[in-house]
Amino acid sequence: MKLTRLALGLTLAAGLASAAVAQTTMRISISTSQNSHQGIAIDTFAQEVEKRTEGRYKIQTFYNGALGGERESIESVQLGTQELAFSSTGPVPNFVPETKILDVPFLFRDKAHARAVLDGPIGDELLTKFDSKGFKALAWAENGFRHMTNSKRAVNTPEDLKGLKMRTMENPVHITAYKALGIITTPMAFPEVFTALQQGTVDGQENPLPVIMSAKFDQVQKHLSLTGHVYSPAIFVMNKAAFDKLSDADKKAFIEAAREGTKANRARVDEDEEKGVADL
């Protein structure tokens, strides 16, 4: 009887240890709502990680800037106080300067061109630039082409932009380009933008249609200009030390899960852009 109890105890202990391993939880955040192109990206990623690691890892998802704006989340990932983030590349050059090239206005002809570059050798090489900065870049994703909205006037020519106070991301390439057009640039974290537009702190902002729709900026803006001036990639980033601790099989699982998240993300961007032009 004692031997039976001992064997049963050991079996239960092993089961509990296994359950404990299965409960390893990591966090990922976005600055937009769950019902968005970013939301579907991290929801898909979370599902795929849990499936591909057979439940050894669980991804807890946070929306609407609950863990901070994009820059804050990226910094938290770099420091290791947050394991993962999905972000536009707007604030990324502050951490990985080589990515600035992606923010040059009118760099890409269309989405097909941008996706081909990011999915090819150039995109792969840029992903490696994150390694020495405390990140593991898992996969490129997408926000879409950026367009301008404002509450003052229609923008039909570059001259119409002069004097408009526009919220921009904390991105040196964007800020330099917009200042050259006569825009009064106001860098601001994304969670603050709706209130700033509502209160008139800024006249306008620029974002891809999926972001404009999910953030409901149409409620506080009068004019939409389909400028398509900058293509806005997005990216899955992970703390490098956390990634390095994974087994080879789990590293592969995280990367493949991110790629599945990208597929879902891009499909939603396509859907939102088509719907956005009609609705807005």
N, C-alpha and C positions, 0 to 999 in steps of 0.2 A: 504493500500500500504506500509506504514511504517513497519507494522508487517510482511508483506510478505518479504520485503527487509531484515529485521532483521533475520527472519528465514533462508532466503537464505544465509545471511552472516555467521550465526552460522554453517550452513551445510558446507559451503566452508571452514570455519576455522577448523572444525572437520576433513574434508578431508585432508587439508594441514598438520594437526598435525599427522594424520595417515601416510601420505606419509613421513613425517620427521622421524617417528619411523622406517619405512621400509628402510630408507637410512643409518641405523647404519652400518658403514664400519669398518672392521678389516683387518689387513694385515698378510700375511703368506709368508715366503720366503724359497727358496732352493739355494744350491750352484751350481747346475747343470742346464742344459738347460731345456726348456719346453718339448722338444721332448726326454723325458727320463723317467725312472721308477719313479724318484722323481717328475717330472713334471706331470705325469698322476695321481700321488697320490694327489697332492694339487689341481689340476684341478677338480678331482672327488670330493674331500672334499668340495671345494668351491660351486660346483653345488648342492651337497647334503645339505649343510647348508642352502643355499637360499631356496631350495625346502622344507626342513623339518621345517623351521621356517616361512614358508609362506611369504618370502621376508623381514622379520624383520631384518635379518642380511645379509650383503653382504661381501664376502671375496675377498679382492684384492690380486692378486698373483704376486710375484716377483721372477725372475729367475736369474741364472748365478751370484749369489753373489751380486745382486744389492743393498742389504741392509747390505752387509758384509759377511765374511766367516761364517762357521758354529758356531765357538766359539763366535764370535761377535753377531750373531743372537740369540743364546741361552742366552747370557748375557743380550741382549736387552729385551728379553721376561721376564727374571727374574726381571729386573728393571722396566718393564712396559712401556718402550718406544716403544715396538713392541708387538702386541697381541699374535702372533702365529709364530711357526717355524716348519719346517719339516727338520730333521737332521739325519745324521748317529749318532751312539752313541759314535763315536770316542772321541769327546771333552766332552761328558756328565759326565764322572767320576770327572772332575774338579769341577762340581757343585753338583753331586749326587754320592758320592764315592761308594755306594753299587752296582752300575752298573758295576764296574770294573770286576766283575766275568765273565761277558759276553765276555770280550776281551781276555780271556785265550786262547792261541793257541791250536787248535785241540780239543776244548771243545765239539763240536757237530759232530756227524757222517755225517750228511747230512742236506739238507734243511728241510726235513720232521721232523727230530728230533728237529731241532732248532725251527721250527714253533710250534710244539706240546708243547715245554717247554714254549715259550713266550705266547702262547694262553691259557696256563693252570695256575694252582695255583701259580707256581713260578713267572711267568710273571706278574700275577695280583698283587702279593705281591710287586714286584719291582716297579710297577707303583705307589704304595702308598708312596714310599720313596721320590717321587718328591714333595709331598704336603708341607712338612716343609721347602722346599728350595725356595719357591716362584713360583712353577710351578703346573699346572695340566697336568699330562700326560694322553692324550686322548686314545692313542692306539700304540701298537708296529707295526712296518712295517719292510721293508727289503731293504738292499743293495745287499746282497749275500755274497758268500765266496770270500775272498781277494786273489789276485794273483799278482805276481811280474813282472814288466817290467824293462828293462834297456837298455842302449845304448852301453855297453861295451862287454859283453860276455854272452853266454848261461849259464843258471844256471841249472845244472843237479844234483849237490850234495850240501850239506850245505857248503862245502869248497869253492865253487864257489862264495859264498856271501861275503867272507872276503874282506874288503877294498872297497866295493861298497858304494858310497855315495847316500843314499836313502832318499827321502822325506817321512816323516811319519806324521801322525796326532799328535796333541798335546795330546797324550794319554800315561800315565805312564807305563801301562802294555805292550803296543806295544813297546815302546822305550827300556824298560828293556830286553824284549825278543829278539829284533833285535840286540841290542848291544852284547848280549851273543853269537850271531852267527857271530860276527865280522863285522857287518854292521856299517858304519858311519852314524848315524841317524841325519836327518835335519828336525826338526818339521817346518811345513809351512802351512799357510792357503790355502785351496783348490784353490781359484781363482788365486793364484800366480804360481801354479804348471806347467801349460803348458809352460809358458815363461821360468821358471827355467830349465825345461827339454830341451827346444829349445836352450837356451844359454849355456847349459852345467854346470849350477850352481850345479845341482845334476845329478847323473848318471841314476837314476831310481826312481820308485815309486811303491806303491802296492795299489791295489783297486779291487773291484769286476769287472767282465767283463762288466756289464751294465754301470758302471762309465767310464771305459777305453774307451768304444765305444762312449758314448755321449760326452766325453771330447776330443775325437779324439787324444788320446795319441799315437795311432799307427803311427801318422804322424811324431812323434819326438822320437820314440823308435824303437830299432831293434829287441829286444828279449822279448818274452813272456814266462813265466814259470808258468804252472798251478799248483801252490803250494797249494792252498786252505787252507792256514795256519791259517786263522782266519775267523770266521763267523761274518759278519757285519750287526747287526740289524739297523733299523732306527726307528724314533719315532716322533709322533705328540705331540708337547708341546704347552701349552697355559699359559699365565700369570694367576696365581692363583686368584688374586683379580678380574680380568676381568671375569674369569669363575664363581666365587662366586656371581657376580652380576646378572648372568643369572637366569631366572625362572627355575623351576624344569623341565618343558617341554623342554625348550631350552637347558639346560644342557644335557638332554638325546639326543636331536637332534644333538648337536655337537659331542658327543661320537659316536653315530651311524654313523654320516657322516665320522668320522675318520676311523671307521671300514670298511666302503665302500671304502674309499681311500686306505686302506691296501689291500683289495681284488684286486683292480685294479693294485696296485703297485706290488704285488707278481706275478700276472699273467704276467706283463711286464718283471719282473726279469726272470721268466722262459723262456719267449720268447727271451729275449736278450742274455741269457746265451747259449741257443741252437744256436742262430744265430752267437754269438760271437766266439764260438769255430770254426765254419765253416769259418767265414770271416777272423779272425785274424790268 
